[in-house]
Amino acid sequence: MKHRRSLLMLALFALLMPVTAFAEDTPNLAGQVRALSNHLDWLWTCIAAFLVFFMQAGFALVEAGFTRAKNVVNILMKNVMDFSLGSILFWAIGFGLMFGPTNGFFGWGEFFVNPSAEAYSEDPNWMYSFLIFQTVFAATAATIVSGAMAERTQFRSYLIYTVGITAFIYPVAGSWAWGGLWHGGGWLEGLGFVDFAGSTVVHSVGGWAALAGAIVLGPRRGKYNTDGSMNALVGHSMPMAALGVFILWLGWFGFNPGSTTSMDGGNFARIAFVTNLSAAAGALVSMAISWMKFGKPDISMTLNGALAGLVGITAGCYTMSPVGALLVGAIAGGLVFFSVLFFDKIRIDDPVGAVSVHGVCGAWGTLACAIPAVCLPGEAGSFSTQIIGVAAYFAFTFVAAFILFKVIDAVFGLRVSAEEEEDGLDITEHGIIGYNDFQLHTGGGFHA
């Protein structure tokens, strides 16, 4: 018994030593609590950033699964480069445009960020946590586009696009709604625009850029017939796509709750709960509609329905009730289904449904923030302001991305040749296939 008591006292002493040292360095209990609270905020923001980073794996798997086996390496390479290029460019240029001293339309200065307390009136450690969190958001906006442009885009030209969106398009657009941390707010922020975690600021920006890219590129060879009918170019791995969606679902628990960038009195738990409800409702509704429309429940529509629910709730996750989240997710699940069919009808080829999931459902989720019935009491925004914001983001992003893709196409060429597309981008662009011991056959696919 004495031996156990001695071990217990030794363990207690070891636990209390850091606390005692901390107390000696901090003049009062209030200071200790404040410092501990700050450290927890930084920890939570970093954990959330790590979860959002893991969404890159989710995007890679979803896009690879929804495309054909001969283009798997290419889609994976684009996802790796989105994050690698995006991380450096956002640190060097994008962060300054988004969060630097602003005229209401974009920030300026503070490029190649050096998180010093003097520059930002914040602890440098907090700034590092905020910087990594914003970096993974920028990479998310960039990587949305890769799926819509899959299977026919030159790799070097895609890299140039990545520079454009992470260094300019996303940061400038983001400053309108989120730029007011230190140096005054963006013009939409001043109007009271509501987009807590980025249904429009992140997802619609990626979705509208994807729309511009798909239009400039044109559809994949063999996708549409001269009589207006469509051929299904089926993705090669639904297990891979499903795993990607589950990874994205997990990552969204960093994306939405992490946008508090603090423990925020525990509000992050409520945000996580409503985020999950919306995703579940989106998946169920999209599955049900596909079942009624096609006679069988469709896996690709169901997976995109879950993502639609996640995108839809992102703007209002802080202000919406659980019932509101269900309604927003359910409507997003229906919207994504009919949006995918619509874009196919007008012959805009989007292999993974990125425009519908991120552009259309991002706009819906942002508008829903102005509907009192789905929001917590007193939290609904102005409908006119939400419309202005959605329209402004569409106009700026689509036009800027369209011009960017047109310039890239004119100078470097955007699309691979017909022969390269037929053979697959893995071999023609990267010199390697995604599945060793598989052979290319004349139909452009692989078999064992």
Secondary structure, DSSP 8 states (H G I E B T S, - for coil): -HHHHHHHHHHHHHHHHHHHHHHHHSSSHHHHHHHHHHHHHHHHHHHHHHHHHHHHHHHHHHHHHHS-GGGHHHHHHHHHHHHHHHHHHIIIIIHHHHHSSBSSS-B-S--S----HHHHSS-HHHHHHHHHHHHHHHHHHHHHHHHHTTTSB-HHHHHHHHHHIIIIIHHHHHHHHH-TTTS---HHHHHT---SS-IIIIIIHHHHHHHHHHHHH---TTSB-TTS-B-----S-HHHHHHHHHHHHHHHHHHTGGGG-S-GGGHHHHHHHHHHHHHHHHHHHHHHHHHHHHSS--HHHHHHHHHHHHHHHHTTTTTB-HHHHHHHHHHHHHHHHHHHHHHHHTT---TT-HIIIIIIHHHHHHHHTT-GGGB-TT----HHHHHHHHHHHHHHHHHHHHHHHHHHHHHT-SB--HHHHHH-HIIIIIS--SSTT-EE-TTSSEE-
